Amino acid sequence: MSAVTLVLATSTGGVGAHVASLVRGLGSDGWQVNVCGPQATDDLFGFSREGALFTAISGKPGDPEPCAWCVAWPSDRTSCTRTACERRPSRG
C-alpha cells in the first residue's frame, strides 16, 4: 500500500476542502492517507471520518511539540522540536 502525508495549517475554507477531497480520492484509490494539522481542521473537514490517520499539531512556530516532519516520519526524529527541525534529512 502506498502512503502519503498531507500537512496543513489552520483552515476554514478552500485549503481544508481541497485536503478533504485528496483524502477521499487517494483513499478510494487504496492509499493510506495521513493528515497533520490543527485539531479544529479535522473537526471541521472530517479527515479522520473519511479514513485518514489524523495527527493534531498546532502549527505555531517555536512550540515544543514535534513538527509535522517528525510526526510523519517518527524514525527520523532526534529530539526534534519545531525550531530544531532544520536537521531533518533530505527526502530526494
Sequence and secondary structure as in RCSB ss.txt:
>XXXX:A:sequence
MSAVTLVLATSTGGVGAHVASLVRGLGSDGWQVNVCGPQATDDLFGFSREGALFTAISGKPGDPEPCAWCVAWPS
DRTSCTRTACERRPSRG
>XXXX:A:secstr
  EEEEE  S SSHHHHHHHHHHHHHHHTT EEEEEE HHHHHHH TTTTT EEEE    TT SS  HHHHH GG
G SS  GGGGGG     
